Amino acid sequence: MEFANKEYFLLLLLLIPYLIWYVGYRKKSEPTMQLSDTYAYLKAPKSWRMRMMHLPMLLRLATFVLLVVVLARPQTSNSWDQRTTEGIDIMMAMDVSTSMLAEDLKPNRMEAAKSVAAEFISGRPNDNIGLTIFAGEAFTQCPMTTDHASLLNLLQGVRTDITATGLMSDGTAVGMGLANAVSRLKNSKAKSKVVILLTDGSNNMGDLSPMTSAQIARSLGIRVYTIGVGTNKTAPYPMRVAGGVQYVNIPVEIDTKTLSDIAAATEGNFYRATNNRELKQIYKDIDKLEKTKMSVTKFSKRYEAYLPFALAAFVLLLLEILLRTTVLRRIP
Protein backbone atom coordinates (compact mmCIF):
# COMPACT_ATOMS: atom_id res chain seq x y z
CA MET A 1 0.00 0.00 0.00
CA GLU A 2 1.23 3.50 -0.87
CA PHE A 3 0.34 6.96 0.47
CA ALA A 4 -0.19 9.94 -1.83
CA ASN A 5 0.28 12.57 0.92
CA LYS A 6 2.91 11.15 3.26
CA GLU A 7 3.65 14.58 4.75
CA TYR A 8 0.45 14.34 6.81
CA PHE A 9 2.13 11.72 9.00
CA LEU A 10 4.01 14.61 10.62
CA LEU A 11 0.74 15.40 12.40
CA LEU A 12 1.38 12.34 14.55
CA LEU A 13 4.00 14.43 16.37
CA LEU A 14 1.10 16.29 17.99
CA LEU A 15 0.46 13.19 20.06
CA ILE A 16 3.59 13.90 22.13
CA PRO A 17 2.41 17.22 23.69
CA TYR A 18 -1.07 15.76 24.14
CA LEU A 19 0.26 12.81 26.13
CA ILE A 20 2.43 15.15 28.23
CA TRP A 21 -0.62 17.28 28.98
CA TYR A 22 -2.78 14.25 29.79
CA VAL A 23 -0.25 12.64 32.15
CA GLY A 24 1.01 15.74 33.93
CA TYR A 25 -0.93 18.97 33.72
CA ARG A 26 -4.40 17.49 33.44
CA LYS A 27 -4.21 16.18 37.00
CA LYS A 28 -3.79 19.71 38.35
CA SER A 29 -7.24 20.70 37.09
CA GLU A 30 -8.98 17.75 38.73
CA PRO A 31 -10.71 18.24 42.12
CA THR A 32 -8.90 16.86 45.18
CA MET A 33 -9.83 15.96 48.72
CA GLN A 34 -7.40 16.08 51.65
CA LEU A 35 -7.32 13.10 54.01
CA SER A 36 -5.33 12.67 57.18
CA ASP A 37 -4.41 9.10 56.32
CA THR A 38 -4.82 7.08 53.09
CA TYR A 39 -3.72 3.74 54.53
CA ALA A 40 -7.25 2.39 54.43
CA TYR A 41 -7.36 2.86 50.63
CA LEU A 42 -4.08 1.10 49.82
CA LYS A 43 -5.58 -2.36 49.52
CA ALA A 44 -9.01 -1.30 48.35
CA PRO A 45 -10.02 -3.22 45.20
CA LYS A 46 -10.22 -1.24 41.97
CA SER A 47 -13.52 -1.29 40.13
CA TRP A 48 -13.73 -2.00 36.39
CA ARG A 49 -14.50 1.68 35.89
CA MET A 50 -11.20 2.56 37.54
CA ARG A 51 -9.35 0.10 35.35
CA MET A 52 -10.96 1.52 32.19
CA MET A 53 -10.49 5.16 33.18
CA HIS A 54 -7.95 5.82 30.42
CA LEU A 55 -9.84 3.93 27.69
CA PRO A 56 -11.52 7.07 26.22
CA MET A 57 -8.09 8.69 25.88
CA LEU A 58 -6.72 5.63 24.07
CA LEU A 59 -9.74 5.59 21.73
CA ARG A 60 -9.19 9.30 21.05
CA LEU A 61 -5.55 8.64 20.16
CA ALA A 62 -6.49 5.76 17.84
CA THR A 63 -9.12 7.97 16.14
CA PHE A 64 -6.53 10.70 15.56
CA VAL A 65 -4.05 8.21 14.07
CA LEU A 66 -6.69 6.83 11.70
CA LEU A 67 -7.69 10.33 10.58
CA VAL A 68 -4.06 11.10 9.79
CA VAL A 69 -3.91 7.90 7.72
CA VAL A 70 -7.02 9.04 5.82
CA LEU A 71 -5.44 12.44 5.13
CA ALA A 72 -2.32 10.67 3.83
CA ARG A 73 -4.54 9.02 1.15
CA PRO A 74 -3.67 5.30 1.25
CA GLN A 75 -3.74 3.73 -2.22
CA THR A 76 -3.17 0.38 -3.81
CA SER A 77 -0.06 -0.02 -5.93
CA ASN A 78 -0.06 1.12 -9.54
CA SER A 79 2.57 -0.61 -11.64
CA TRP A 80 3.39 -2.51 -14.79
CA ASP A 81 4.64 -6.02 -14.10
CA GLN A 82 6.87 -7.53 -16.77
CA ARG A 83 7.50 -11.24 -16.38
CA THR A 84 8.36 -14.30 -18.43
CA THR A 85 6.11 -17.34 -18.30
CA GLU A 86 5.83 -20.69 -20.01
CA GLY A 87 3.04 -20.69 -22.56
CA ILE A 88 1.82 -21.25 -26.10
CA ASP A 89 -0.18 -19.13 -28.55
CA ILE A 90 -3.56 -20.72 -29.28
CA MET A 91 -6.54 -19.62 -31.37
CA MET A 92 -9.78 -21.53 -30.91
CA ALA A 93 -12.02 -21.55 -34.00
CA MET A 94 -15.56 -22.63 -33.09
CA ASP A 95 -18.49 -23.40 -35.37
CA VAL A 96 -21.64 -21.50 -34.28
CA SER A 97 -23.99 -22.50 -37.12
CA THR A 98 -27.54 -23.48 -36.19
CA SER A 99 -26.73 -27.18 -36.56
CA MET A 100 -24.71 -26.85 -33.33
CA LEU A 101 -28.07 -26.92 -31.52
CA ALA A 102 -28.36 -30.65 -32.24
CA GLU A 103 -28.68 -32.60 -29.01
CA ASP A 104 -26.58 -35.69 -29.66
CA LEU A 105 -24.22 -34.12 -27.11
CA LYS A 106 -25.74 -32.87 -23.87
CA PRO A 107 -27.36 -30.43 -23.50
CA ASN A 108 -26.42 -29.68 -27.13
CA ARG A 109 -23.27 -29.48 -29.24
CA MET A 110 -22.81 -25.75 -28.67
CA GLU A 111 -23.06 -25.83 -24.87
CA ALA A 112 -20.93 -28.97 -24.64
CA ALA A 113 -18.22 -27.37 -26.79
CA LYS A 114 -18.30 -24.17 -24.71
CA SER A 115 -18.12 -26.07 -21.43
CA VAL A 116 -15.11 -28.16 -22.46
CA ALA A 117 -13.38 -25.17 -24.05
CA ALA A 118 -13.86 -23.15 -20.84
CA GLU A 119 -12.31 -25.96 -18.80
CA PHE A 120 -9.41 -26.12 -21.26
CA ILE A 121 -8.79 -22.37 -20.99
CA SER A 122 -8.94 -22.43 -17.18
CA GLY A 123 -6.35 -25.20 -17.11
CA ARG A 124 -3.79 -23.17 -19.10
CA PRO A 125 -3.43 -19.86 -17.19
CA ASN A 126 -0.14 -18.87 -18.84
CA ASP A 127 -1.20 -19.34 -22.45
CA ASN A 128 -2.04 -16.63 -24.93
CA ILE A 129 -5.50 -17.76 -26.12
CA GLY A 130 -8.03 -16.18 -28.48
CA LEU A 131 -11.39 -17.13 -29.97
CA THR A 132 -12.75 -17.06 -33.52
CA ILE A 133 -16.35 -18.00 -34.28
CA PHE A 134 -17.74 -18.87 -37.68
CA ALA A 135 -20.90 -19.92 -39.44
CA GLY A 136 -21.43 -18.65 -43.00
CA GLU A 137 -18.84 -15.98 -42.15
CA ALA A 138 -16.14 -15.63 -39.52
CA PHE A 139 -14.96 -12.99 -37.10
CA THR A 140 -12.76 -12.73 -34.03
CA GLN A 141 -14.75 -12.95 -30.80
CA CYS A 142 -11.64 -12.35 -28.67
CA PRO A 143 -8.04 -11.63 -29.76
CA MET A 144 -5.27 -13.62 -28.12
CA THR A 145 -4.90 -12.64 -24.48
CA THR A 146 -3.72 -13.88 -21.11
CA ASP A 147 -6.73 -12.18 -19.51
CA HIS A 148 -8.67 -15.42 -19.37
CA ALA A 149 -11.48 -13.96 -17.27
CA SER A 150 -12.45 -11.69 -20.17
CA LEU A 151 -11.99 -14.53 -22.65
CA LEU A 152 -14.27 -16.82 -20.66
CA ASN A 153 -16.94 -14.10 -20.46
CA LEU A 154 -16.85 -13.69 -24.24
CA LEU A 155 -16.93 -17.46 -24.70
CA GLN A 156 -20.03 -17.77 -22.53
CA GLY A 157 -21.69 -15.08 -24.62
CA VAL A 158 -21.36 -17.13 -27.82
CA ARG A 159 -24.79 -18.20 -29.11
CA THR A 160 -25.97 -19.97 -32.22
CA ASP A 161 -28.81 -17.46 -32.73
CA ILE A 162 -26.26 -14.93 -33.94
CA THR A 163 -27.27 -15.95 -37.45
CA ALA A 164 -30.95 -15.26 -36.69
CA THR A 165 -30.14 -11.68 -35.65
CA GLY A 166 -28.52 -10.97 -39.01
CA LEU A 167 -25.03 -10.42 -37.61
CA MET A 168 -23.76 -13.45 -39.52
CA SER A 169 -25.13 -15.61 -42.30
CA ASP A 170 -25.83 -19.26 -41.53
CA GLY A 171 -23.76 -22.04 -43.00
CA THR A 172 -20.34 -23.56 -42.35
CA ALA A 173 -17.38 -21.58 -43.67
CA VAL A 174 -14.58 -23.80 -42.37
CA GLY A 175 -12.00 -22.15 -44.62
CA MET A 176 -12.94 -18.65 -43.48
CA GLY A 177 -12.96 -19.65 -39.81
CA LEU A 178 -9.50 -21.19 -40.12
CA ALA A 179 -8.17 -18.21 -42.08
CA ASN A 180 -9.44 -15.78 -39.46
CA ALA A 181 -7.72 -17.72 -36.68
CA VAL A 182 -4.49 -17.98 -38.69
CA SER A 183 -4.48 -14.22 -39.30
CA ARG A 184 -4.40 -13.68 -35.53
CA LEU A 185 -1.34 -15.91 -35.21
CA LYS A 186 0.71 -14.68 -38.17
CA ASN A 187 2.65 -12.10 -36.12
CA SER A 188 3.17 -14.35 -33.12
CA LYS A 189 6.76 -14.80 -31.94
CA ALA A 190 5.99 -18.00 -30.04
CA LYS A 191 7.73 -21.18 -31.07
CA SER A 192 4.44 -23.08 -30.83
CA LYS A 193 1.38 -21.66 -32.61
CA VAL A 194 -1.80 -23.71 -32.66
CA VAL A 195 -5.36 -23.50 -33.98
CA ILE A 196 -8.06 -25.73 -32.48
CA LEU A 197 -10.83 -25.94 -35.07
CA LEU A 198 -14.18 -27.39 -34.00
CA THR A 199 -17.06 -27.97 -36.43
CA ASP A 200 -20.03 -30.28 -36.92
CA GLY A 201 -20.39 -29.98 -40.68
CA SER A 202 -18.62 -29.56 -44.00
CA ASN A 203 -17.48 -26.41 -45.76
CA ASN A 204 -20.36 -24.89 -47.79
CA MET A 205 -19.75 -21.14 -47.51
CA GLY A 206 -16.94 -18.61 -47.77
CA ASP A 207 -14.40 -17.39 -50.30
CA LEU A 208 -11.50 -19.53 -49.09
CA SER A 209 -11.37 -23.29 -49.25
CA PRO A 210 -10.31 -25.14 -46.10
CA MET A 211 -7.18 -26.52 -47.76
CA THR A 212 -6.09 -23.07 -48.96
CA SER A 213 -6.32 -21.82 -45.38
CA ALA A 214 -4.45 -24.93 -44.23
CA GLN A 215 -1.59 -24.19 -46.65
CA ILE A 216 -1.39 -20.62 -45.32
CA ALA A 217 -1.25 -22.01 -41.77
CA ARG A 218 1.50 -24.43 -42.77
CA SER A 219 3.59 -21.66 -44.34
CA LEU A 220 3.41 -19.72 -41.06
CA GLY A 221 4.38 -22.71 -38.92
CA ILE A 222 0.92 -23.06 -37.39
CA ARG A 223 -0.36 -26.48 -36.41
CA VAL A 224 -4.09 -27.11 -36.70
CA TYR A 225 -5.99 -29.55 -34.53
CA THR A 226 -9.38 -30.33 -36.05
CA ILE A 227 -12.37 -31.70 -34.15
CA GLY A 228 -15.48 -33.11 -35.81
CA VAL A 229 -18.28 -33.10 -33.26
CA GLY A 230 -21.50 -35.11 -33.62
CA THR A 231 -22.75 -38.68 -33.82
CA ASN A 232 -22.06 -40.92 -36.81
CA LYS A 233 -25.59 -41.08 -38.29
CA THR A 234 -28.43 -38.78 -37.23
CA ALA A 235 -28.94 -36.35 -34.38
CA PRO A 236 -32.08 -34.92 -32.68
CA TYR A 237 -32.53 -31.27 -33.65
CA PRO A 238 -35.06 -28.90 -32.01
CA MET A 239 -37.19 -27.42 -34.78
CA ARG A 240 -39.32 -24.42 -33.79
CA VAL A 241 -42.95 -24.77 -34.80
CA ALA A 242 -46.07 -22.85 -33.91
CA GLY A 243 -46.73 -23.30 -30.20
CA GLY A 244 -43.48 -25.00 -29.27
CA VAL A 245 -40.54 -27.13 -30.36
CA GLN A 246 -40.60 -30.33 -32.38
CA TYR A 247 -37.60 -32.64 -32.56
CA VAL A 248 -36.53 -34.04 -35.91
CA ASN A 249 -33.60 -36.27 -36.75
CA ILE A 250 -31.10 -34.58 -39.05
CA PRO A 251 -28.21 -36.34 -40.79
CA VAL A 252 -24.71 -35.73 -39.46
CA GLU A 253 -22.57 -34.60 -42.40
CA ILE A 254 -19.04 -34.04 -41.14
CA ASP A 255 -16.38 -33.79 -43.84
CA THR A 256 -13.90 -35.97 -41.98
CA LYS A 257 -11.59 -36.23 -44.99
CA THR A 258 -11.10 -32.46 -45.28
CA LEU A 259 -10.64 -32.08 -41.52
CA SER A 260 -8.12 -34.91 -41.55
CA ASP A 261 -6.26 -33.37 -44.52
CA ILE A 262 -6.09 -29.98 -42.75
CA ALA A 263 -4.55 -31.59 -39.69
CA ALA A 264 -2.11 -33.66 -41.75
CA ALA A 265 -1.01 -30.65 -43.85
CA THR A 266 -0.17 -28.64 -40.72
CA GLU A 267 1.30 -31.52 -38.68
CA GLY A 268 -1.67 -31.47 -36.32
CA ASN A 269 -4.20 -34.15 -35.43
CA PHE A 270 -7.81 -34.87 -36.38
CA TYR A 271 -10.31 -36.01 -33.73
CA ARG A 272 -13.89 -37.23 -33.74
CA ALA A 273 -16.15 -36.55 -30.76
CA THR A 274 -19.47 -38.38 -30.69
CA ASN A 275 -20.26 -37.65 -27.05
CA ASN A 276 -19.29 -35.35 -24.18
CA ARG A 277 -16.73 -37.75 -22.74
CA GLU A 278 -14.82 -38.04 -26.02
CA LEU A 279 -14.86 -34.28 -26.53
CA LYS A 280 -13.43 -33.75 -23.05
CA GLN A 281 -10.71 -36.33 -23.66
CA ILE A 282 -9.74 -34.63 -26.93
CA TYR A 283 -9.08 -31.35 -25.17
CA LYS A 284 -7.06 -33.21 -22.54
CA ASP A 285 -4.90 -34.67 -25.31
CA ILE A 286 -4.36 -31.24 -26.86
CA ASP A 287 -3.54 -29.92 -23.38
CA LYS A 288 -0.31 -31.93 -23.53
CA LEU A 289 1.11 -29.59 -26.18
CA GLU A 290 4.64 -28.26 -25.71
CA LYS A 291 5.10 -24.90 -24.03
CA THR A 292 7.38 -22.02 -24.94
CA LYS A 293 8.58 -18.93 -23.08
CA MET A 294 6.80 -15.65 -23.68
CA SER A 295 6.79 -12.23 -22.08
CA VAL A 296 3.65 -11.09 -20.28
CA THR A 297 2.93 -7.53 -19.16
CA LYS A 298 0.37 -7.00 -16.42
CA PHE A 299 -1.06 -3.70 -15.23
CA SER A 300 -2.59 -3.11 -11.85
CA LYS A 301 -4.72 -0.04 -11.34
CA ARG A 302 -4.48 2.31 -8.37
CA TYR A 303 -7.51 2.64 -6.10
CA GLU A 304 -8.14 4.93 -3.14
CA ALA A 305 -8.17 2.80 0.02
CA TYR A 306 -9.08 5.34 2.70
CA LEU A 307 -12.64 4.15 3.33
CA PRO A 308 -11.87 1.33 5.83
CA PHE A 309 -9.69 3.71 7.88
CA ALA A 310 -12.36 6.44 7.82
CA LEU A 311 -15.06 4.01 8.97
CA ALA A 312 -12.84 2.70 11.76
CA ALA A 313 -12.10 6.28 12.92
CA PHE A 314 -15.81 7.09 12.99
CA VAL A 315 -16.64 3.97 15.02
CA LEU A 316 -13.84 4.63 17.55
CA LEU A 317 -14.84 8.29 17.95
CA LEU A 318 -18.45 7.31 18.50
CA LEU A 319 -17.41 4.69 21.05
CA GLU A 320 -15.17 7.19 22.89
CA ILE A 321 -17.98 9.75 23.16
CA LEU A 322 -20.44 7.09 24.29
CA LEU A 323 -18.14 5.76 27.04
CA ARG A 324 -17.07 9.22 28.22
CA THR A 325 -20.66 10.42 28.62
CA THR A 326 -22.17 7.25 30.11
CA VAL A 327 -20.41 4.46 32.05
CA LEU A 328 -17.03 6.24 32.27
CA ARG A 329 -18.37 9.67 32.99
CA ARG A 330 -16.36 11.58 35.59
CA ILE A 331 -17.96 13.82 38.20
CA PRO A 332 -17.36 16.67 38.45
Salt bridges, closest charged atoms under 4 A:
GLU2 OE1 - ARG302 NH2 3.31
GLU30 OE2 - ARG26 NH1 3.40
GLU30 OE2 - ARG330 NH2 3.12
ASP104 OD1 - ARG109 NE 2.89
GLU111 OE2 - LYS114 NZ 3.39
GLU119 OE1 - LYS280 NZ 3.80
ASP127 OD2 - ARG124 NE 2.14
ASP161 OD2 - ARG159 NH2 3.06
ASP200 OD2 - ARG109 NH1 2.69
ASP261 OD2 - LYS257 NZ 2.93
ASP287 OD1 - ARG124 NH1 2.73
GLU290 OE1 - LYS191 NZ 3.91
GLU304 OE2 - ARG73 NH2 2.49
GLU320 OE2 - ARG60 NH2 2.65
GLU320 OE2 - ARG324 NE 2.77
